[in-house]
C-alpha cells in the first residue's frame, strides 16, 4: 500500500512543479514585454511594446531627452527603423518593401546643415542622390540604378547657376557640358572611352558663346589646347 500511495503522489507533485514553472515563465515573459531601461540620471533610455507575445516596436532616447531611434518589427523581425540627431532631424531610415531593403541616408555638415541625401536598395545606391551647400542650396544631383550612375547628373555653382550637365550610361559618362559661374556654356565633352575617360577633342567657348579653343585629351589628361581663329571657327564647329 505504501508503494501504491507513493506512486499516486508523484504525478501530483510533478503537476505542481510544472504549474510553478509555467507561472514563473509567464511572469518572466510579461516582465520582458514591459521592460524599460533608464539612464543613471533617471531619464528613459529605451522602451519596448509587444503584440501577441512578439516584439512590435522599440524606441530609444537620448539623455536627458529626445528620440534617438524608432524600430518596428513583424514576427520579431525588423521591418523599419529610423534614427535621429539630437535636434530631432532624421539621420537614417530603413524599411523592407516586397523583400527589398530600402535605406535613406542623410549626412550633415559639422555645423548641422544637411550635406547629402541618398537612397540604397539592397545596399546599392538607387534613385536620386542630392548634395547641398551649407546654406541649403542644391550642389549636385545624380541618378543611380542598381549602384551605377544612369541618365542625368547636374552640378551647381554656389550662386545657383548650373555648373555641369552630365549624361551617364551604365555608370560611365557619355556626354558633358560645363558652364561658367555666370551661366554661359564653357566646355563640351563628347569623346569618352569605354572606361568613361576623356579621349579626343572637346570644345571650349567664350562667354559670348563663340568657339574659342579645342582641347585634346588622352585618358582624362589634356595634352594640347589650340585656339580657334575667327575664320576657321565655323569649320571646327561642323567637324567636332
PAZAPA-4460 file (N, C-alpha, C; in steps of 0.05 Angstrom, whole numbers, plus 32768, in hexadecimal, padded with zeros to 4 digits):
% residues 240
    n_x    n_y    n_z   ca_x   ca_y   ca_z    c_x    c_y    c_z   seq   type   mol
   8011   7FE8   8000   8000   8000   8000   8011   8019   8000     1      X     A
   8027   8018   800E   8038   802F   8010   8043   8036   7FF4     2      X     A
   804C   8021   7FE6   8056   8026   7FCB   8040   8031   7FB9     3      X     A
   8028   8027   7FBB   8012   8030   7FAC   800C   804E   7FB0     4      X     A
   800D   8057   7FCA   8008   8073   7FD0   801D   8085   7FC5     5      X     A
   8036   807B   7FC8   804C   808C   7FBD   804A   808E   7F9F     6      X     A
   8041   8078   7F92   803E   8079   7F75   8028   808C   7F6C     7      X     A
   8013   8090   7F7D   7FFE   80A3   7F76   8006   80BF   7F7E     8      X     A
   8017   80C3   7F91   801F   80DE   7F9A   8032   80EB   7F87     9      X     A
   8042   80DC   7F79   8057   80E7   7F68   804B   80F7   7F51    10      X     A
   8037   80EE   7F43   802B   80FE   7F2D   8021   8119   7F37    11      X     A
   8015   811A   7F4E   800B   8133   7F59   8021   8147   7F5F    12      X     A
   8037   813C   7F69   804F   814C   7F6E   805A   8158   7F54    13      X     A
   805B   8148   7F40   8065   8151   7F26   8054   8167   7F1B    14      X     A
   8039   8163   7F1E   8026   8178   7F14   802B   8192   7F22    15      X     A
   8030   8191   7F3C   8035   81AA   7F4B   804E   81B8   7F41    16      X     A
   8063   81A7   7F3C   807C   81B2   7F33   8079   81BF   7F17    17      X     A
   806A   81B1   7F05   8066   81BC   7EEB   8055   81D5   7EEB    18      X     A
   8042   81D6   7EFD   8031   81EE   7F00   8042   8205   7F0A    19      X     A
   8053   8200   7F1D   8064   8215   7F27   8077   8220   7F12    20      X     A
   8083   820D   7F02   8095   8216   7EEC   8086   8226   7ED8    21      X     A
   806D   821D   7ED1   805D   822C   7EBD   8057   8248   7EC7    22      X     A
   804F   824B   7EE0   8049   8265   7EEB   8062   8277   7EEB    23      X     A
   8079   826A   7EF2   8092   827A   7EF3   8099   8284   7ED7    24      X     A
   8096   8272   7EC3   809C   827A   7EA7   8089   8290   7E9E    25      X     A
   8070   828E   7EA6   805C   82A2   7E9E   8064   82BD   7EA9    26      X     A
   806B   82BD   7EC3   8073   82D6   7ED0   808C   82E2   7EC3    27      X     A
   809F   82D0   7EBC   80B8   82D9   7EAF   80B2   82E5   7E94    28      X     A
   80A0   82D9   7E83   8099   82E3   7E69   808C   82FE   7E6C    29      X     A
   8079   8300   7E7F   806B   831A   7E83   807F   832F   7E8B    30      X     A
   8092   8327   7E9C   80A6   833B   7EA5   80B7   8344   7E8D    31      X     A
   80BF   8330   7E7B   80CF   8337   7E64   80BF   8349   7E51    32      X     A
   80A5   8344   7E4E   8095   8353   7E3C   8091   8370   7E45    33      X     A
   8094   8374   7E5E   808F   838F   7E69   80A9   839C   7E72    34      X     A
   80BF   8391   7E69   80D9   839B   7E71   80DE   83B8   7E68    35      X     A
   80E7   83C8   7E7A   80F0   83E3   7E75   810B   83E7   7E82    36      X     A
   811D   83F3   7E74   8138   83F7   7E7F   813D   8415   7E82    37      X     A
   814A   841C   7E98   814F   8439   7E9E   816D   843F   7EA0    38      X     A
   8174   8457   7E9A   818F   8461   7E9F   8193   8464   7EBD    39      X     A
   81AC   8467   7EC5   81B3   846B   7EE1   81A6   8485   7EEB    40      X     A
   81A2   8498   7ED8   8195   84B1   7EDF   8178   84AF   7EE5    41      X     A
   816C   8498   7EDE   814F   8493   7EE2   813F   8498   7EC8    42      X     A
   814C   84A2   7EB4   813E   84A7   7E9A   8139   848C   7E8C    43      X     A
   8123   848A   7E7E   811D   8472   7E6F   8131   846D   7E59    44      X     A
   813C   8455   7E58   814F   844D   7E44   8142   843F   7E2C    45      X     A
   8132   842B   7E31   8122   841E   7E1C   8109   8411   7E27    46      X     A
   80F6   840D   7E16   80DD   83FF   7E1D   80D5   83ED   7E06    47      X     A
   80C7   83D7   7E0D   80BE   83C4   7DF8   80A1   83BE   7DFC    48      X     A
   8094   83B8   7DE6   8078   83B0   7DE6   8075   8395   7DD7    49      X     A
   8064   8384   7DE2   8060   8369   7DD6   8043   8365   7DCE    50      X     A
   803F   8355   7DBA   8024   834C   7DB1   8024   832E   7DAE    51      X     A
   8011   8322   7DBC   800F   8305   7DBC   8029   82F7   7DC2    52      X     A
   8037   8303   7DD6   8050   82F7   7DDF   8068   82FC   7DCE    53      X     A
   8065   830C   7DB8   807B   8311   7DA6   8082   832F   7DA6    54      X     A
   809B   8335   7DA3   80A4   8351   7DA3   8097   8360   7D8C    55      X     A
   808C   8377   7D92   807E   8387   7D7E   808C   83A1   7D78    56      X     A
   8093   83B0   7D8D   80A1   83C9   7D89   80B6   83CD   7D9F    57      X     A
   80CA   83DC   7D99   80DF   83E3   7DAD   80E7   8400   7DA8    58      X     A
   80EA   840F   7DBE   80F3   842A   7DBC   810B   842F   7DCE    59      X     A
   811E   843E   7DC4   8136   8444   7DD4   8138   8463   7DD6    60      X     A
   8140   846D   7DED   8140   848A   7DF3   815C   8493   7DFA    61      X     A
   8161   84AD   7DF5   8179   84BA   7DFF   8176   84C0   7E1C    62      X     A
   818D   84C5   7E29   818D   84CE   7E45   8193   84EC   7E44    63      X     A
   8183   84FE   7E4E   816C   84F8   7E5F   8151   84F5   7E50    64      X     A
   8150   84FE   7E37   8136   84FC   7E29   813B   84FD   7E0B    65      X     A
   8127   84F4   7DFC   8128   84F5   7DDF   8129   84D9   7DD3    66      X     A
   811A   84D4   7DBF   8119   84BA   7DB2   8133   84B5   7DA2    67      X     A
   813E   849E   7DA5   8157   8496   7D98   8152   8482   7D82    68      X     A
   8140   846F   7D86   813B   845A   7D72   811F   844F   7D76    69      X     A
   8112   8448   7D60   80F9   843A   7D60   80FB   8421   7D4F    70      X     A
   80F3   840A   7D5A   80F5   83F1   7D4B   80DA   83E3   7D4B    71      X     A
   80D4   83D7   7D34   80BA   83C9   7D32   80C0   83AC   7D29    72      X     A
   80B1   8399   7D35   80B6   837D   7D30   809C   836F   7D27    73      X     A
   809F   8359   7D19   8089   8348   7D12   8092   832B   7D15    74      X     A
   8085   831D   7D27   808E   8302   7D2C   80AA   8301   7D38    75      X     A
   80B1   8315   7D48   80CB   8318   7D55   80E1   831F   7D41    76      X     A
   80DA   8325   7D28   80EE   832C   7D14   80EB   834A   7D0E    77      X     A
   8102   8357   7D0C   8103   8374   7D07   80F8   837A   7CEB    78      X     A
   80E5   838C   7CE9   80DA   8394   7CCF   80DD   83B2   7CCA    79      X     A
   80E3   83C2   7CDE   80E7   83DF   7CDA   80F7   83EA   7CF1    80      X     A
   8107   83FF   7CEA   8118   840B   7CFE   811D   8428   7CF7    81      X     A
   811D   843A   7D0B   8124   8455   7D07   8137   845E   7D1D    82      X     A
   814C   846D   7D16   815D   8479   7D2A   815D   8497   7D27    83      X     A
   8161   84A5   7D3D   815E   84C2   7D3D   8176   84CF   7D4B    84      X     A
   817C   84E7   7D42   8191   84F7   7D50   8185   8503   7D69    85      X     A
   8195   850E   7D7A   818C   8519   7D93   8178   852F   7D8F    86      X     A
   817A   853E   7D79   8167   8554   7D74   814D   854A   7D67    87      X     A
   814A   8530   7D64   8132   8524   7D59   8132   851F   7D3B    88      X     A
   8147   8528   7D2D   8148   8524   7D10   814D   8506   7D0A    89      X     A
   813F   84FC   7CF5   8143   84E1   7CEC   815F   84DD   7CE2    90      X     A
   816C   84C7   7CEA   8187   84C1   7CE1   8188   84A8   7CD0    91      X     A
   8177   8495   7CD5   8177   847C   7CC7   815C   846F   7CC8    92      X     A
   8154   8462   7CB1   813A   8454   7CB1   813E   843A   7CA1    93      X     A
   8132   8425   7CAD   8133   840B   7CA0   8117   83FF   7CA0    94      X     A
   8111   83F2   7C89   80F7   83E3   7C88   80FA   83CC   7C74    95      X     A
   80EA   83B8   7C78   80E9   83A2   7C66   80CF   83A2   7C57    96      X     A
   80D1   83A1   7C3C   80B9   83A3   7C2B   80BA   838E   7C15    97      X     A
   80A8   837B   7C16   80A7   8365   7C02   80C2   8357   7C00    98      X     A
   80CE   8352   7C18   80E7   8343   7C19   8100   8354   7C13    99      X     A
   80FC   836E   7C0D   8112   8380   7C08   811A   838F   7C21   100      X     A
   8134   8392   7C26   813E   83A2   7C3B   8143   83BE   7C31   101      X     A
   8133   83D1   7C3B   8134   83ED   7C31   813E   83FF   7C48   102      X     A
   8154   840D   7C43   8160   841F   7C57   8161   843C   7C4D   103      X     A
   815C   844E   7C5E   8161   846A   7C59   8176   8475   7C6C   104      X     A
   818C   847F   7C61   81A1   848A   7C71   81A3   84A8   7C6E   105      X     A
   81A5   84B6   7C84   81A8   84D3   7C83   81C1   84DB   7C93   106      X     A
   81D4   84E7   7C85   81ED   84F0   7C91   81EC   850E   7C96   107      X     A
   81FA   8517   7CAB   81F9   8533   7CB3   8214   853F   7CB5   108      X     A
   8216   8559   7CB1   822E   8568   7CB7   8232   8568   7CD5   109      X     A
   824B   856E   7CDD   8251   856F   7CFA   8241   8585   7D08   110      X     A
   8238   8599   7CF8   8228   85AE   7D03   820A   85A8   7D04   111      X     A
   8202   8590   7CF9   81E7   8587   7CFC   81D6   8588   7CE3   112      X     A
   81DF   8595   7CCE   81CE   8597   7CB6   81D1   857D   7CA5   113      X     A
   81BC   8576   7C97   81BD   855E   7C86   81D2   8560   7C71   114      X     A
   81E1   854B   7C6C   81F6   854A   7C58   81EE   8538   7C41   115      X     A
   81E4   8520   7C47   81DD   850D   7C31   81C6   84FB   7C3A   116      X     A
   81B4   84F6   7C27   819E   84E4   7C2B   819E   84CF   7C15   117      X     A
   819E   84B5   7C1C   819F   84A0   7C08   818E   8489   7C11   118      X     A
   8186   8479   7BFD   8176   8461   7C01   8186   8448   7BF8   119      X     A
   8185   8433   7C08   8191   841A   7C00   817C   8404   7BFF   120      X     A
   817D   83F3   7BEB   816C   83DC   7BE9   817D   83C3   7BE9   121      X     A
   8179   83B3   7BFD   818A   839B   7C00   81A8   83A2   7C00   122      X     A
   81AE   83B8   7C0F   81CA   83C1   7C14   81D7   83CE   7BFB   123      X     A
   81C7   83D4   7BE7   81D1   83E2   7BCF   81C2   83FC   7BCB   124      X     A
   81D1   8411   7BC3   81C4   842B   7BBE   81AF   8428   7BA8   125      X     A
   8198   8435   7BAD   8182   8433   7B9A   8171   844C   7B9C   126      X     A
   816A   8457   7B85   815A   846F   7B85   816B   8488   7B86   127      X     A
   815E   849E   7B8E   816B   84B8   7B8E   817C   84BC   7BA7   128      X     A
   8194   84C5   7BA3   81A6   84CD   7BB9   81AB   84EB   7BB7   129      X     A
   81A8   84F9   7BCD   81AA   8516   7BCD   81BF   851F   7BE1   130      X     A
   81D1   8531   7BD9   81E3   853E   7BEB   81DC   855C   7BEE   131      X     A
   81E2   8567   7C05   81DB   8583   7C0B   81F3   8593   7C14   132      X     A
   81F2   85AD   7C0E   8204   85BF   7C1A   81FB   85C4   7C37   133      X     A
   820C   85CF   7C48   8205   85D4   7C64   81EE   85E7   7C67   134      X     A
   81E8   85F7   7C53   81D2   860A   7C55   81B8   85FE   7C4C   135      X     A
   81B8   85E4   7C44   81A0   85D6   7C3D   819B   85D4   7C1F   136      X     A
   81AA   85E3   7C0F   81A7   85E1   7BF2   81B1   85C7   7BE7   137      X     A
   81A5   85BE   7BD2   81AE   85A4   7BC5   81C9   85A7   7BB9   138      X     A
   81DB   8595   7BBF   81F6   8595   7BB4   81F9   8581   7B9C   139      X     A
   81EC   856A   7B9F   81ED   8556   7B8A   81D5   8543   7B8B   140      X     A
   81CE   8538   7B74   81B8   8525   7B72   81C2   850E   7B5F   141      X     A
   81C0   84F6   7B69   81C8   84DF   7B59   81B3   84C9   7B5B   142      X     A
   81AF   84BB   7B45   819C   84A5   7B45   81AB   848A   7B43   143      X     A
   81A2   8477   7B53   81AF   845D   7B54   819A   8447   7B4E   144      X     A
   81A4   8432   7B41   8194   8419   7B3D   81A7   8402   7B44   145      X     A
   819E   83F3   7B58   81AE   83DB   7B60   81CB   83E1   7B66   146      X     A
   81CF   83F8   7B73   81EA   83FF   7B7C   81FB   840E   7B68   147      X     A
   81F1   8413   7B50   8200   8421   7B3B   81F1   843A   7B32   148      X     A
   8201   844F   7B2C   81F5   8468   7B21   81E8   8462   7B07   149      X     A
   81D0   846E   7B04   81C1   846A   7AEB   81B1   8482   7AE5   150      X     A
   81B3   848B   7ACB   81A3   84A2   7AC4   81B0   84BD   7ACC   151      X     A
   81A0   84D0   7AD3   81A9   84EB   7AD9   81B7   84EE   7AF4   152      X     A
   81CB   84FE   7AF4   81D9   8506   7B0D   81E0   8524   7B0A   153      X     A
   81DA   8533   7B1E   81DF   8550   7B1C   81ED   855A   7B35   154      X     A
   81FF   856E   7B30   820C   857C   7B46   8206   859A   7B44   155      X     A
   8206   85A8   7B5B   81FF   85C4   7B5B   8214   85D5   7B69   156      X     A
   8219   85ED   7B5F   822A   8600   7B6D   821D   8609   7B86   157      X     A
   822D   8615   7B98   8222   861F   7BB1   820D   8634   7BAD   158      X     A
   820E   8642   7B96   81FA   8657   7B91   81E0   864B   7B85   159      X     A
   81DF   8630   7B82   81C7   8624   7B77   81C7   861E   7B5A   160      X     A
   81DB   862A   7B4B   81DD   8625   7B2F   81E7   8609   7B29   161      X     A
   81DE   85FE   7B12   81E6   85E3   7B0B   8204   85E2   7B06   162      X     A
   8212   85CF   7B12   822F   85CC   7B10   8236   85B6   7AFB   163      X     A
   8226   85A1   7AFB   822C   858B   7AE8   8213   857A   7AE3   164      X     A
   8210   8572   7ACB   81F9   8561   7AC3   8204   8548   7AB6   165      X     A
   8202   8531   7AC3   820E   8518   7ABA   81F9   8504   7AB3   166      X     A
   8201   84F2   7AA1   81F0   84DB   7A9B   8200   84C1   7A9F   167      X     A
   81F5   84AE   7AAE   8203   8496   7AB4   81F4   847E   7AA9   168      X     A
   8203   8469   7AA2   81F8   8450   7A99   8207   8439   7AA6   169      X     A
   81F9   8429   7AB5   8206   8412   7AC2   821E   841A   7AD3   170      X     A
   821B   8431   7AE0   822F   843B   7AF3   8245   844C   7AE8   171      X     A
   8246   844F   7ACD   825B   845F   7AC1   8250   8477   7AB2   172      X     A
   825E   848E   7AB1   8255   84A5   7AA3   8257   84A1   7A85   173      X     A
   8243   84AC   7A76   8244   84AB   7A59   8241   84C6   7A4D   174      X     A
   823A   84DA   7A5D   8237   84F6   7A54   8238   8508   7A6B   175      X     A
   8244   8520   7A68   8245   8533   7A7D   8248   854F   7A73   176      X     A
   8239   8562   7A7F   823C   857E   7A79   8242   858D   7A93   177      X     A
   8257   859D   7A94   825E   85AC   7AAC   8259   85CA   7AA6   178      X     A
   8253   85D9   7ABC   824A   85F5   7AB9   825B   8607   7ACA   179      X     A
   825E   8620   7AC1   826A   8635   7AD2   8258   863A   7AEA   180      X     A
   8263   8646   7AFF   8253   864C   7B17   823E   8661   7B11   181      X     A
   8241   866F   7AFB   822C   8682   7AF3   8216   8676   7AE1   182      X     A
   8219   865C   7ADB   8204   864E   7ACD   8209   8647   7AB0   183      X     A
   821D   8653   7AA4   8222   864D   7A88   8230   8633   7A84   184      X     A
   822C   8627   7A6C   8239   860E   7A65   8257   8612   7A63   185      X     A
   8266   85FF   7A6E   8283   8601   7A6F   8291   85EA   7A5F   186      X     A
   828B   85D1   7A68   8298   85B9   7A5B   8283   85A5   7A53   187      X     A
   8287   8598   7A3D   8276   8582   7A34   8288   8569   7A2F   188      X     A
   8282   8554   7A3E   8291   853B   7A3C   827F   8526   7A2F   189      X     A
   8288   851B   7A19   8278   8506   7A0C   8287   84ED   7A06   190      X     A
   82A2   84EE   7A0A   82B2   84D7   7A04   82BC   84C9   7A1D   191      X     A
   82AE   84B4   7A25   82B5   84A4   7A3C   82BA   8487   7A33   192      X     A
   82CE   847A   7A40   82D2   845E   7A38   82C1   844C   7A49   193      X     A
   82C4   8431   7A46   82B3   841E   7A54   82B6   841E   7A72   194      X     A
   82CC   842B   7A7C   82D1   842D   7A99   82C8   8448   7AA4   195      X     A
   82BB   8458   7A93   82B1   8472   7A9C   82C6   8488   7A9C   196      X     A
   82DD   8483   7A90   82F2   8497   7A90   82F1   84A8   7A77   197      X     A
   82F9   84C1   7A79   82FA   84D3   7A62   8310   84CA   7A50   198      X     A
   8308   84C5   7A37   831C   84BD   7A22   8313   84C9   7A08   199      X     A
   831F   84DF   7A01   8317   84EC   79E8   8316   850A   79EB   200      X     A
   8305   8517   79DB   8304   8534   79DA   82EC   853F   79E8   201      X     A
   82F0   8554   79F8   82DA   8562   7A05   82DA   857F   79FC   202      X     A
   82C2   858B   79FD   82C0   85A7   79F4   82BF   85BA   7A0C   203      X     A
   82CD   85D0   7A09   82CD   85E5   7A1E   82C1   85FF   7A12   204      X     A
   82AF   860B   7A22   82A1   8623   7A18   82A7   863B   7A29   205      X     A
   82A5   8653   7A1E   82A7   866B   7A2E   828B   8672   7A38   206      X     A
   8289   8686   7A48   826F   868D   7A55   825B   8698   7A41   207      X     A
   8264   869E   7A29   8251   86A8   7A15   8246   8691   7A04   208      X     A
   824E   8678   7A0B   8244   8660   79FD   8253   8659   79E5   209      X     A
   826B   8666   79E0   827B   8660   79C8   8290   864B   79CF   210      X     A
   8295   8639   79BC   82A9   8625   79BF   82C4   8633   79C2   211      X     A
   82D3   862D   79D7   82EB   863B   79DD   8304   8629   79DA   212      X     A
   8301   860F   79E1   8318   85FD   79DF   830F   85E0   79DE   213      X     A
   8322   85D0   79D5   831E   85B3   79D5   8331   85A6   79E9   214      X     A
   8326   8595   79FA   8337   8587   7A0D   833A   856A   7A06   215      X     A
   8352   8560   7A07   8357   8544   79FF   835E   8534   7A19   216      X     A
   8350   851E   7A1D   8353   850E   7A35   835C   84F1   7A2E   217      X     A
   836C   84E7   7A41   8374   84CB   7A41   8371   84BF   7A5D   218      X     A
   835F   84AD   7A60   835B   84A0   7A7A   8356   84B5   7A90   219      X     A
   8345   84C9   7A8A   833D   84DE   7A9D   8351   84F5   7A9F   220      X     A
   8369   84F2   7A94   837D   8507   7A95   837C   8518   7A7C   221      X     A
   837B   8533   7A80   837C   8545   7A69   8399   8546   7A5F   222      X     A
   839E   853E   7A46   83B9   853E   7A3B   83BE   8555   7A29   223      X     A
   83A9   8563   7A20   83AD   857A   7A0E   8394   858B   7A0E   224      X     A
   8399   85A5   7A0A   8382   85B8   7A08   8389   85CB   79F2   225      X     A
   8378   85CB   79DD   837C   85DD   79C6   8366   85F2   79C5   226      X     A
   836E   860B   79C3   835B   8620   79C0   8350   861F   79A3   227      X     A
   8336   8627   79A1   8329   8626   7987   8326   8642   797C   228      X     A
   8330   8647   7965   832D   8662   7959   8311   8667   794E   229      X     A
   830C   8680   7949   82F2   8688   7940   82EA   867B   7926   230      X     A
   82FD   867A   7913   82F7   866F   78F8   82F1   8651   78F8   231      X     A
   82FE   8643   790A   82FA   8625   790A   82E6   861C   791F   232      X     A
   82DA   862F   792D   82C8   8627   7943   82B1   8617   7939   233      X     A
   82A4   861E   7924   828C   8610   791A   8294   85F4   7911   234      X     A
   82AC   85F1   7905   82B4   85D7   78FB   82B9   85C3   7912   235      X     A
   82C6   85CD   7928   82CB   85BC   793F   82B0   85B5   794D   236      X     A
   829D   85C7   794C   8283   85C1   7958   8276   85A9   794A   237      X     A
   8277   85A9   792F   826B   8594   7920   827A   857A   7923   238      X     A
   8295   857C   7925   82A5   8563   7926   82A3   8555   7941   239      X     A
   82A2   8564   7957   82A1   8559   7971   8287   855E   797F   240      X     A
***
